[in-house]
């Protein structure tokens, strides 16, 4: 059984540009999509909505296609670029997107931007999606640590996102066909969430929790507490546990 819970919040901002869409075709055929719109007056909220709506439309039509994740990202990109052309260049219309697909006992996920997917097994982090940001580029080069990505001044400077013109495939399929069992858990979250909570705390709260909602509630309490001391961004997260 796939147990899941989700949350989205404005944080300290007037507008919430994050979007979540959960498309469940049956108990074990589900697509989770989380998007974080960029640019405030550039209609980031509209871009994020287009991204998650596309994830639902494509998943409903092609859930059994082995390339459904590729179709989600490519279709979202085309839809956002078309909408931007219709609205005019004064709107940038850009968004991140993270999508995770469960089919039977298999998990696949991909991302573009810095909305993350974290994969846990037996309470321990085993895989993290790769951020497409300048701070992550510095980390990959060995100039800063992975932990320092959370607080780096350029962490919001994205190198790839939906709505940018692509010279080549810009999204990244981090995991394809991971075999899930009852020890598997997944967290999908925007940067407004993961910058305010450490991965060690995320894993600890997972080990302490008996349900996805309990795990998410513990994490959100930490995020809200840390956000009291900063101008906190919108935050969104989906917690998933295989039970």
Long-range contacts (C-beta under 8 A, 24 or more apart in sequence): 1-27, 1-28, 1-242, 1-243, 2-27, 2-28, 2-30, 2-102, 2-240, 2-241, 2-242, 2-243, 3-211, 3-212, 3-240, 3-241, 3-242, 3-243, 4-30, 4-32, 4-212, 4-238, 4-239, 4-240, 4-241, 5-211, 5-212, 5-213, 5-215, 5-216, 5-217, 5-238, 5-239, 6-216, 6-236, 6-237, 6-238, 6-239, 7-216, 7-220, 7-235, 7-236, 7-237, 8-234, 8-235, 8-236, 8-237, 9-234, 9-235, 9-236, 10-234, 11-192, 11-227, 11-232, 11-233, 11-234, 11-235, 12-227, 12-230, 12-231, 12-232, 12-233, 13-232, 13-233, 13-234, 15-40, 15-45, 15-234, 16-45, 16-234, 17-44, 17-45, 17-48, 17-234, 18-48, 18-190, 18-192, 18-234, 18-235, 18-236, 19-45, 19-48, 19-49, 19-51, 19-52, 19-236, 20-52, 20-236, 20-238, 21-52, 21-53, 21-55, 21-56, 22-238, 23-55, 23-56, 23-59, 23-60, 25-59, 25-60, 25-63, 28-102, 28-103, 28-104, 28-105, 29-63, 29-102, 29-103, 29-104, 30-101, 30-102, 31-55, 31-56, 31-59, 31-63, 31-68, 31-72, 31-99, 31-100, 31-101, 31-102, 32-99, 32-100, 32-101, 32-102, 32-186, 32-188, 32-238, 32-240, 33-72, 33-97, 33-98, 33-99, 33-100, 34-97, 34-98, 34-99, 34-115, 34-188, 34-189, 34-190, 34-236, 34-237, 34-238, 35-95, 35-96, 35-97, 35-98, 35-115, 35-162, 36-95, 36-96, 36-113, 36-114, 36-115, 36-190, 36-191, 36-192, 36-234, 36-236, 37-94, 37-95, 38-92, 38-94, 38-95, 38-96, 38-158, 38-161, 38-163, 39-92, 39-93, 39-94, 42-91, 42-92, 42-93, 42-94, 43-87, 43-91, 43-92, 43-93, 44-92, 44-93, 44-94, 44-95, 46-83, 46-91, 46-93, 47-80, 47-83, 47-93, 47-94, 47-95, 47-162, 47-163, 48-95, 48-96, 50-76, 50-79, 50-80, 50-83, 50-93, 50-95, 51-76, 51-80, 51-95, 51-97, 51-162, 52-97, 54-79, 55-97, 55-99, 59-101, 63-101, 63-103, 64-103, 68-101, 69-99, 69-101, 69-108, 69-109, 69-110, 69-173, 69-176, 70-110, 70-171, 70-173, 72-97, 72-99, 72-110, 73-97, 73-99, 73-110, 73-112, 73-162, 73-171, 76-162, 77-162, 77-163, 77-166, 80-162, 80-163, 81-163, 81-165, 84-163, 92-163, 93-163, 94-161, 94-162, 94-163, 94-164, 95-161, 95-162, 95-163, 96-158, 96-161, 96-162, 96-190, 97-162, 97-171, 98-129, 98-188, 100-186, 100-188, 100-240, 102-180, 102-240, 105-179, 105-180, 105-181, 106-177, 106-178, 106-179, 106-180, 107-175, 107-177, 107-178, 107-180, 107-184, 107-186, 108-173, 108-175, 108-176, 108-177, 108-178, 109-173, 109-174, 109-175, 109-186, 109-188, 110-171, 110-172, 110-173, 110-174, 111-171, 111-172, 111-174, 112-160, 112-161, 112-162, 112-170, 112-171, 112-172, 113-158, 113-160, 113-161, 113-162, 114-155, 114-156, 114-158, 114-191, 115-188, 115-189, 115-190, 115-191, 116-187, 116-188, 116-189, 116-191, 116-194, 117-174, 117-175, 117-186, 117-187, 117-188, 118-186, 118-187, 118-188, 118-189, 118-199, 118-202, 119-175, 119-178, 119-184, 119-185, 119-186, 120-184, 120-185, 120-186, 120-187, 120-203, 120-206, 121-183, 121-184, 121-185, 122-183, 123-183, 123-185, 123-203, 123-206, 123-207, 124-203, 125-199, 125-202, 125-203, 127-174, 127-175, 128-199, 129-172, 129-174, 130-172, 130-174, 132-158, 132-159, 132-160, 132-161, 132-170, 132-172, 133-157, 133-158, 133-159, 134-158, 134-159, 147-198, 150-194, 150-195, 150-198, 151-195, 155-191, 155-195, 156-191, 180-242, 181-242, 182-242, 182-243, 183-242, 184-241, 184-242, 185-215, 185-239, 185-240, 185-241, 185-242, 186-238, 186-239, 186-240, 187-219, 187-237, 187-238, 187-239, 187-240, 188-237, 188-238, 188-240, 189-235, 189-236, 189-237, 189-238, 190-233, 190-234, 190-235, 190-236, 190-237, 191-233, 192-232, 192-233, 192-234, 192-235, 192-236, 193-219, 193-223, 193-235, 193-236, 193-237, 195-233, 196-222, 196-223, 196-226, 196-227, 196-230, 196-232, 196-235, 197-222, 197-223, 197-226, 209-241, 211-241, 212-239, 212-240, 212-241, 213-239, 215-239, 215-241
